[in-house]
Every structure is written in C-alpha cells, then in structure tokens.
Amino acid sequence: MRQIRMYKWQAVNKQCILTLLLGLAIGFSIAYLALSQQYVFADPHTSYEMEFLEGPTVDPGVHSKNEEFHRLEDTSSADKLYNDVKILCWIMTGPTNHEKRAKHVKNTWGKRCNILLFMSSKEDSSLPSVALPIKEGRKYLWGKTKRAFEYVYKHYLDKADWFLKADDDTYVILENLRYMLMPYSINESIYFGCRFKPYVKQGYMSGGAGYVLSKEAVRRFIEIGLKNSSSGCSKSDNGAEDVELGRCMEAVKVTAGDSRDSMGRGRFFPFVPEHHLIPGHVSKSFWYWQYIYYENKEGMECCSDNAVSFHYVTPNQMYVLEYLIYHLRPYGISYHVDLPTQKNHN
C-alpha cells in the first residue's frame, strides 16, 4: 500500500514538473517572438504604440570631425544643398517622450535640419517644444498634425522651402532628402514619403516613415483644406493622421510624388533597416505587402543608396546610425557627385 502511494505521488509530481516546464517553454517562446517582432505586430492604424526603453543615460558626446579621414572629405555639394534646399523639420512628440526620444533626435539627425521644431502639448525649453492646443494620444494625431502645420504656416512658411513631418522614432538622412527634392520646384503642389495604396485613390504617405510637403502643398493644405469647410479635408481631430492627410492632399490637388530612385528602389521606410534588408524577416502575409504602392524587393535590393528615412528607430539605434552614416569610412573609397539641375525656386 505504501509503495502504491509512493508511485502515485511520484506520478503527480512528475506531471506537475512537466506542466511547469511546458508552461515555461511556451512563455519563453511567446516572449521571444514578441521581442523579436516588436516592430511589426500591428496594422499602422490600430491603437498600437510602441514603448521604448530609455535612451542613453549619459550623453554619448560628439565624434570629432578633426580626424584624418574627415579632413579628406569634400562636403561642398552637401553644404550647397543645405543653403539651396531649406528644410523645416517638425517632430511629432509628447511630454512623456521629450527625454526618452525627442532629445535624441535633436542630438543626432535633427541638427541637420535648417529649422527644427518639436510639436507637443507642453512647452519644454530644453528642446524647445511647441505647446499645441490639443490632447495627447494616438486618436488625436490628425488634430495634432493640423495644429502643427497651422503653426508652421503662420510662423515659418517663408523661412523654408520644404516641410518635413517625422515621428520621434524616425531617423532621417537630410542630405539624401535634399538631393531627392532638388529637381522639384517649391511651387509644385506635391508631397513625398513612403507611398501606401489603400483608402486614397492616389495613395497616401506613411506617417511613421515621415513625409515632406512643398511650400505650395502647405499653402494649399491650410488655405484651402483647413479654411474651406467644403474642401474634403476632415474637420474632426480623430482619425488616422497619415490617411486623413492623404485624403486632404488629394482633395486640394496636391500630388502624391514618387520618391523612388532611378533604379526603382525606395527611399522612405516604415521599419528599421533590418526588416527591409533581411529576406523573410517580414512575412508576406503581413499588412505591409498589401499596403505598399510600388513593388518592393527584399534583401539588399530593397533600399536606395540614397535612402531618406527609417522608422521605429530606438534612441540607441539613432546613435549607431549616426556613427555608421557620418563617421565610419571604408579606407580608399571616395566618390564625386554632380548635382542635378536645380529648380526649387522656379
């Protein structure tokens, strides 16, 4: 009888251990998948909002340009574009992200904008940020976008040529953006970004990848789209920011431009580089492949050598990209560029 009880106890104990191990295995598997795919779980217009870990707790400092290989650089073309193609960048942020995200934009790529503004609902002199009269939250992003462009129109329309909206987790290579924009006139009613095809006949630009409006596009947006009650632009503050902007752009006759390079490769990207560069990283059943306007390849052929933007970039990754793009140099490789015909003031 004692042996029977011992056998039953061992069997129950063994079952408990197996159940525990199975639970742990499932838990670890789910956690691994969640962490490895955290950038691409959600449709772009759901209530999904990514939470990042804090950025660097110590300022990484500035990588000196007084080094041998930096002294060999010829930045004359980039310097000329900085003066000839003036870009105002406004960054969508909020009070909880001023320290976690926004300041890292300011420390990295934001310093290459001609004018850099942070649009929030609270003033912050350290950025500085603009306190817009709008509630925080994803459901109010369309309203926040309208208030931001109204502010830009009122205070900066004649101080820049192009107007870029980006999120505080977007990384932008401004030199490549200026190069892309230079052949276009600021008086053309056009805007560029990562073009998606549903919801709007001519397509619309992904909010996360960033989009850039010509001066004429901003003028039409404010003077026709927002001031005219019958313009076709949504008067509500709710709605998907990028879709509503796309509908409004089409309604006020602003063209959705083609931002691809001469080889048909994209320049604006809604995810971090690895999600576009590694074949199979983003499942073909994922929404991206149904949304993208132009055929998009996977692997090294996905992306232009003059790529402009990537999204879901953590603060730490911003500093990594900053180093790789602006400081790391393969020895013995240099190139000369001929600028295309410029007509941004025609």
C-alpha positions as CSV (number, residue, x, y, z in Angstrom):
1,M,0.0,0.0,0.0
2,R,2.8,2.4,0.9
3,Q,4.5,1.6,-2.5
4,I,1.3,2.4,-4.3
5,R,1.0,5.8,-2.6
6,M,4.7,6.5,-3.3
7,Y,4.1,5.6,-7.0
8,K,1.0,7.9,-7.2
9,W,3.0,10.8,-5.6
10,Q,5.9,10.4,-8.0
11,A,3.4,10.3,-10.9
12,V,1.7,13.5,-9.7
13,N,5.0,15.2,-9.0
14,K,6.3,14.3,-12.5
15,Q,3.1,15.6,-14.1
16,C,3.5,18.9,-12.2
17,I,7.1,19.3,-13.3
18,L,6.2,18.6,-16.9
19,T,3.3,21.1,-16.8
20,L,5.6,23.7,-15.3
21,L,8.3,23.1,-17.9
22,L,5.8,23.2,-20.7
23,G,4.4,26.5,-19.3
24,L,7.9,28.0,-19.1
25,A,8.7,26.9,-22.6
26,I,5.5,28.4,-24.0
27,G,6.1,31.6,-22.0
28,F,9.7,32.0,-23.2
29,S,8.6,31.3,-26.8
30,I,5.9,33.9,-26.7
31,A,8.3,36.4,-25.1
32,Y,11.0,35.7,-27.7
33,L,8.6,36.2,-30.6
34,A,7.2,39.3,-29.1
35,L,10.6,40.8,-28.6
36,S,12.0,39.8,-32.0
37,Q,8.9,41.0,-33.9
38,Q,8.0,44.0,-31.7
39,Y,8.2,46.4,-34.7
40,V,5.8,44.7,-37.0
41,F,2.9,43.2,-35.0
42,A,0.3,45.8,-35.7
43,D,-1.6,47.4,-38.6
44,P,-0.4,51.0,-38.9
45,H,-3.8,52.4,-37.9
46,T,-4.6,50.4,-34.8
47,S,-4.2,51.7,-31.3
48,Y,-0.7,50.1,-31.2
49,E,2.0,52.4,-29.8
50,M,5.5,51.1,-29.2
51,E,7.2,51.7,-25.8
52,F,10.9,52.1,-26.0
53,L,13.5,51.6,-23.2
54,E,15.1,54.8,-22.0
55,G,17.9,56.1,-24.3
56,P,21.5,56.7,-23.2
57,T,21.7,57.9,-19.6
58,V,25.0,59.7,-20.4
59,D,25.4,62.0,-23.3
60,P,27.4,60.0,-25.9
61,G,29.2,63.2,-26.9
62,V,30.3,64.3,-30.3
63,H,32.5,62.3,-32.6
64,S,35.2,64.8,-33.7
65,K,35.4,65.8,-37.3
66,N,39.0,66.9,-36.8
67,E,40.3,63.5,-37.8
68,E,42.4,62.4,-40.7
69,F,39.6,61.0,-42.9
70,H,37.1,63.7,-42.1
71,R,39.7,66.2,-43.3
72,L,39.8,64.4,-46.6
73,E,36.0,64.8,-47.1
74,D,34.6,67.3,-49.6
75,T,31.2,68.4,-48.3
76,S,30.8,71.3,-50.7
77,S,27.8,69.7,-52.5
78,A,26.0,68.9,-49.2
79,D,26.8,72.4,-48.0
80,K,25.4,74.0,-51.1
81,L,22.2,71.9,-50.8
82,Y,21.8,72.9,-47.2
83,N,21.6,76.5,-48.3
84,D,19.6,76.0,-51.5
85,V,17.1,73.4,-50.4
86,K,15.9,74.6,-47.0
87,I,14.0,72.0,-44.9
88,L,12.0,72.7,-41.8
89,C,11.6,69.5,-39.8
90,W,8.8,69.3,-37.3
91,I,8.8,66.3,-34.9
92,M,5.7,64.7,-33.6
93,T,6.3,64.1,-29.9
94,G,4.6,64.4,-26.4
95,P,5.6,65.3,-22.9
96,T,6.4,61.7,-21.9
97,N,8.8,61.4,-24.8
98,H,10.7,64.6,-24.5
99,E,13.5,62.9,-22.6
100,K,13.0,59.3,-23.9
101,R,13.0,60.1,-27.6
102,A,12.9,63.7,-28.7
103,K,16.2,64.8,-27.3
104,H,18.0,62.0,-29.1
105,V,16.5,63.3,-32.4
106,K,17.9,66.7,-31.5
107,N,21.3,65.2,-30.7
108,T,21.6,63.2,-34.0
109,W,19.9,63.8,-37.3
110,G,17.8,66.8,-36.2
111,K,20.8,69.1,-36.2
112,R,21.0,68.9,-40.0
113,C,17.5,70.5,-40.5
114,N,17.6,74.1,-41.4
115,I,14.8,74.6,-38.8
116,L,13.9,72.0,-36.2
117,L,10.7,72.1,-34.2
118,F,9.2,69.7,-31.7
119,M,5.4,69.6,-31.6
120,S,4.0,68.6,-28.2
121,S,1.2,69.7,-25.9
122,K,3.7,71.0,-23.4
123,E,6.5,73.6,-23.6
124,D,9.9,72.4,-22.9
125,S,12.8,74.9,-23.2
126,S,15.4,72.2,-23.4
127,L,14.3,71.1,-26.8
128,P,12.5,73.5,-27.2
129,S,9.0,72.2,-27.9
130,V,5.8,74.0,-29.0
131,A,2.7,73.5,-26.8
132,L,-0.1,72.9,-29.3
133,P,-3.8,73.2,-28.1
134,I,-4.6,69.5,-28.5
135,K,-5.0,66.5,-26.3
136,E,-2.3,63.8,-26.3
137,G,-3.0,60.3,-27.6
138,R,-2.9,58.4,-30.8
139,K,-6.6,59.2,-31.5
140,Y,-5.7,62.9,-31.7
141,L,-2.8,62.7,-34.1
142,W,-4.7,64.1,-37.0
143,G,-5.7,67.1,-34.9
144,K,-2.2,67.5,-33.8
145,T,-0.9,67.3,-37.3
146,K,-3.3,70.1,-38.4
147,R,-2.4,72.3,-35.5
148,A,1.3,71.7,-36.2
149,F,1.0,72.7,-39.9
150,E,-1.1,75.7,-38.9
151,Y,1.7,76.8,-36.6
152,V,4.4,76.3,-39.3
153,Y,2.2,78.1,-41.9
154,K,1.8,81.1,-39.5
155,H,5.4,81.4,-38.4
156,Y,7.7,79.7,-40.9
157,L,6.2,79.5,-44.4
158,D,8.6,82.0,-45.9
159,K,11.6,80.7,-43.9
160,A,11.9,77.2,-45.6
161,D,11.3,75.6,-48.9
162,W,10.1,72.1,-47.8
163,F,8.3,71.0,-44.7
164,L,9.1,67.5,-43.2
165,K,6.9,65.8,-40.6
166,A,8.6,63.0,-38.7
167,D,7.9,61.0,-35.6
168,D,10.3,61.0,-32.6
169,D,11.3,57.4,-33.5
170,T,12.1,58.2,-37.1
171,Y,15.7,58.7,-38.4
172,V,16.2,60.9,-41.5
173,I,19.3,61.4,-43.7
174,L,18.7,65.1,-44.6
175,E,21.5,65.2,-47.3
176,N,19.7,62.5,-49.3
177,L,16.3,64.2,-48.8
178,R,17.7,67.5,-50.2
179,Y,19.2,65.6,-53.1
180,M,15.9,64.0,-53.9
181,L,14.0,67.3,-53.6
182,M,16.4,69.5,-55.6
183,P,14.9,68.8,-59.1
184,Y,11.5,69.9,-57.9
185,S,10.1,73.4,-57.5
186,I,8.7,74.5,-54.2
187,N,5.8,76.0,-56.2
188,E,4.7,72.5,-57.3
189,S,1.8,71.1,-55.3
190,I,3.5,67.8,-54.3
191,Y,4.5,65.8,-51.3
192,F,6.7,62.7,-50.9
193,G,7.1,59.8,-48.5
194,C,6.6,56.0,-48.3
195,R,3.5,55.6,-50.5
196,F,0.7,53.3,-49.5
197,K,-2.2,52.4,-51.7
198,P,-5.4,51.8,-49.8
199,Y,-8.1,54.4,-48.7
200,V,-6.9,57.2,-51.1
201,K,-7.1,57.0,-54.9
202,Q,-3.6,58.4,-55.5
203,G,-2.2,56.8,-52.4
204,Y,-1.0,58.4,-49.2
205,M,2.3,58.6,-47.3
206,S,3.1,56.6,-44.2
207,G,3.2,58.7,-41.1
208,G,5.9,56.8,-39.4
209,A,8.4,56.9,-42.3
210,G,7.9,60.7,-42.5
211,Y,6.6,62.8,-45.3
212,V,7.7,66.1,-46.8
213,L,5.4,68.8,-48.3
214,S,6.5,71.6,-50.7
215,K,5.7,75.2,-49.8
216,E,2.8,75.2,-52.2
217,A,1.4,72.0,-50.7
218,V,1.5,73.6,-47.2
219,R,-0.2,76.7,-48.5
220,R,-3.0,74.6,-50.1
221,F,-3.4,72.5,-47.0
222,I,-4.0,75.4,-44.8
223,E,-5.7,78.0,-47.1
224,I,-7.9,75.6,-49.0
225,G,-8.0,72.4,-46.9
226,L,-8.5,73.7,-43.4
227,K,-10.1,77.1,-44.0
228,N,-12.7,75.9,-46.5
229,S,-15.5,73.9,-44.9
230,S,-16.3,72.1,-48.2
231,S,-12.7,71.2,-49.1
232,G,-13.0,67.5,-48.4
233,C,-10.5,67.6,-45.5
234,S,-11.7,66.1,-42.3
235,K,-12.6,68.7,-39.7
236,S,-12.5,66.1,-36.9
237,D,-9.4,65.8,-34.8
238,N,-9.8,62.0,-34.7
239,G,-8.7,59.6,-37.4
240,A,-5.5,58.1,-38.8
241,E,-3.2,61.0,-39.3
242,D,-1.5,59.8,-42.5
243,V,-4.7,58.6,-44.2
244,E,-6.5,61.8,-43.4
245,L,-3.6,63.9,-44.6
246,G,-3.6,61.8,-47.8
247,R,-7.3,62.4,-48.4
248,C,-6.8,66.1,-47.7
249,M,-3.8,66.3,-50.1
250,E,-5.8,64.7,-52.9
251,A,-8.8,66.9,-52.2
252,V,-6.7,70.1,-52.5
253,K,-4.9,68.8,-55.6
254,V,-1.5,68.1,-54.0
255,T,0.1,65.2,-56.0
256,A,1.4,62.1,-54.2
257,G,5.0,62.1,-55.6
258,D,7.2,59.1,-56.5
259,S,10.2,59.1,-54.1
260,R,12.0,56.1,-55.6
261,D,15.4,56.4,-57.1
262,S,16.4,55.8,-60.7
263,M,16.6,52.1,-60.1
264,G,13.1,51.9,-58.6
265,R,14.3,51.4,-55.1
266,G,12.5,53.0,-52.1
267,R,13.9,55.9,-50.1
268,F,11.3,56.2,-47.2
269,F,10.8,53.2,-45.0
270,P,8.3,52.4,-42.3
271,F,10.5,50.0,-40.3
272,V,14.1,49.7,-39.1
273,P,16.7,48.7,-41.8
274,E,16.9,45.0,-40.9
275,H,13.2,44.5,-41.6
276,H,13.7,45.6,-45.2
277,L,17.2,44.2,-45.7
278,I,16.8,40.7,-44.4
279,P,14.6,38.4,-46.8
280,G,11.8,36.8,-44.9
281,H,12.0,39.0,-41.9
282,V,8.6,40.4,-42.6
283,S,6.1,37.7,-43.6
284,K,4.4,38.1,-46.9
285,S,1.1,37.8,-45.1
286,F,1.9,41.0,-43.1
287,W,-0.1,44.2,-43.9
288,Y,3.0,46.0,-45.4
289,W,3.0,43.9,-48.6
290,Q,-0.7,44.7,-49.2
291,Y,-0.2,48.4,-48.4
292,I,2.9,49.3,-50.3
293,Y,2.1,51.3,-53.5
294,Y,5.1,50.1,-55.6
295,E,6.6,46.7,-55.9
296,N,9.2,46.4,-53.3
297,K,12.1,43.8,-53.2
298,E,13.5,42.2,-50.1
299,G,17.2,42.0,-49.3
300,M,20.0,44.4,-50.4
301,E,18.0,45.5,-53.4
302,C,15.2,46.8,-51.2
303,C,16.7,50.2,-50.5
304,S,18.2,53.1,-52.3
305,D,21.8,54.0,-51.7
306,N,20.3,57.4,-51.1
307,A,17.7,56.2,-48.6
308,V,16.0,59.0,-46.6
309,S,14.2,57.6,-43.6
310,F,13.6,54.6,-41.3
311,H,11.0,54.2,-38.6
312,Y,10.8,52.5,-35.2
313,V,14.4,53.5,-34.5
314,T,15.3,53.4,-30.8
315,P,17.4,56.1,-29.2
316,N,20.3,53.8,-29.0
317,Q,20.0,52.9,-32.7
318,M,20.0,56.6,-33.6
319,Y,23.5,56.9,-32.3
320,V,24.6,53.8,-34.1
321,L,23.2,55.1,-37.4
322,E,24.8,58.4,-36.7
323,Y,28.2,56.8,-36.4
324,L,27.7,54.4,-39.4
325,I,26.4,57.0,-41.8
326,Y,28.5,60.1,-40.8
327,H,31.8,58.7,-39.4
328,L,32.6,55.1,-40.4
329,R,34.6,55.2,-43.7
330,P,36.0,52.3,-45.7
331,Y,39.6,53.1,-46.5
332,G,40.4,54.1,-50.1
333,I,36.9,54.6,-51.3
334,S,35.8,58.1,-52.4
335,Y,33.4,59.5,-54.9
336,H,32.5,62.6,-56.8
337,V,28.9,63.9,-57.3
338,D,27.4,66.1,-60.0
339,L,24.3,67.9,-58.7
340,P,21.2,67.6,-60.9
341,T,19.5,70.7,-62.3
342,Q,18.1,72.7,-59.6
343,K,14.7,74.5,-59.8
344,N,13.4,74.7,-56.3
345,H,12.7,78.5,-56.6
346,N,11.3,78.4,-60.2
